[in-house]
Amino acid sequence: MKPKKNKEIISHDNFVRGRFKEDISEITADFTASLDIDKRLADFDIDGSIAHLCALEKAGIATKKEKKDIEKALLKIKDEIKSGELTLNKKYEDIHINIEKRLTELLPSAGPKLHTGRSRNDQISVDFRLYVKNAAKNIAGALLDLRTELAASAAGNIKTIIPGYTHFQHAQPVSLAHHLSAYYEMFTRDFKRLISAYEAADVLTLGSGALAGVDFDIDRVMEAEILGFGKVSRNSMDGVSDRDFALEFNFALSMTALHLSRFCEELIIWNSFEFGFIKLKDEFTTGSSIMPQKKNPDVLELIRGKTGGVISNLLSLFIMMKSLPLAYNRDMQEDKKPVMESADAVYNSLSIFKEIIKTLEFNKENMSKGLKNDSIYATDMATYFVKKGIPFRKSHEIVGRIVGYAENTGKKLSKLSLKEYKSISDVADEDIFNIFNPESSVNSKKTTGGTAFKEIKKALKEYEKEIKNDKQFLSSFK
Ligand code: ARG
C-alpha cells in the first residue's frame, strides 16, 4: 500500500536540522509529527513557557524587557490559537515548535532565547502533567456530581425494597437505596484514585533538560510555584522518562469506566420488558430505523461499550513503556492519544450518566414483584430456626427440605400449613408466617453496612458529610 500523502507537509521546519545535509523525507516528517494530538496541549505549553521564562529572567538569561515582551507574545499566541487565527502547521512537527515559530516571527531577536536551558523532553513532560492534573480534577468533579445524584436518589428510596441478586438469582430482599449506595461507594473509591493520580502528576519536571539537568541557574522551585506543582522532581533522568502518572491516571479511569459499565449493564436489564424496573427519559434513548416501537437504551450501551477502549488504552500504555531504557524515547509520544481518549470517554460518560440517574423513574410495583417469590425469604427462615435454638447448618438443611417440599407440591412457602411445617420441623410455630415480609426481612439485618433502614440512613449521613468535604477539597485545587 502506498503511504498517504499529506500535501501540507514538505519537510519538518523545526529548528533541529542544523547538523543534517539532507532534508527529512516527506514520509518521515508525516510519520513523526505529533501535532494532531499535542495541539490540545497548547495552553499548558504556553503556561510552562511563561514559568520557564521567569526562571530565565531570574538566571540573568533574559532581560526584564525581553521577559516582558516574550510573555506578552506568548499570551497573544494563546489567544490566536484559541480563536483559530493562528493556523497550526504540521510541518513544524509538534505544538512546541509551532508556538516557538510564531514567537520568533513576533520577536525575531528575543524569541529564540526561550528554549535556553530546556529540552522538548522536559517540556512535553510538564505539558502532559499539567494536562493530566487538569483532566483528573475535572473528572473528579464529574464523579462528585454523580455521587451527589446517587446519594439523593438513595435518600428518596430507602423504603423501596427490591429483590437482591447473587448469581443473578433472587437472593434476599434489599433496599433500593442500599443498591444505589453500593455504586456510590465505587464512585467514591474512583474519586480517591483520581486524586492520587493527580498527586502523581503534581511534580515539576522542567529543569531536567534532555536528561542530565541544565547548565543555567534555573529556579525550579519558583517554576513549580508559578505552575502550581506541589513538588519538584529529584532526578532529571526519571523526570523526563517517568510516565507513571499517566498510567495511574488511566488506571483510575479504567476503574471508573468499569463501574459505569456494570451499572449500565444493570440498568439495561432493568429497562427490559421482562424486568420493567425503570423508565428512561426519552431524551436519553433512541429509536430504531426499522422497528417503530423501539426505545433503545443506546446511551447506556455506549457507555458500557466505551469501557473496552478505556481498559485497552491502559494496556497500550503499559506495553508501550515496558521495555524502554532510560531516559526519554520517542515511543513515549504514543502516550498522549490513549490517555486523552480515555479521559474524554470517561468525562463524557460521567456527564451524561449523571443526567440519566437524575431523571430515572423507578417502577416500584414491578420492583416489588420478585418479593412475592417466597423463596427469597429462605435465609430469613433459616435465621428463624436458629433463633429457636437450632444450629445454623441444621436449620439450613431443614429450610432446604421445606423449600423442596413446597416445590414438589407446587405450593408457595407462605401458603404451606403449620402442620406441613411441623411435619418437617416441630420447632416451627405460628410466628413462622411473619417472615414473609420484605420490610422486616430488610430491617432484621443488624450489621454496620447492612441493608437495614437504620444503617442506610447512617451511611447516607456520612455520604452527605463526605460530599461536602470532597467538594471543598476539590475547589482548593489549582
Ligand atoms: N512529541 C514528543 C512527545 O510527545 C515531544 C518530545 C520530543 N522529543 C524529541 N527528542 N524528539 O513525546
Residues whose N, C-alpha, C, O or C-beta is under 5 A from the ligand:
A	BS01	LIG	S34 D94 R120 N121 I124 M332 Q333
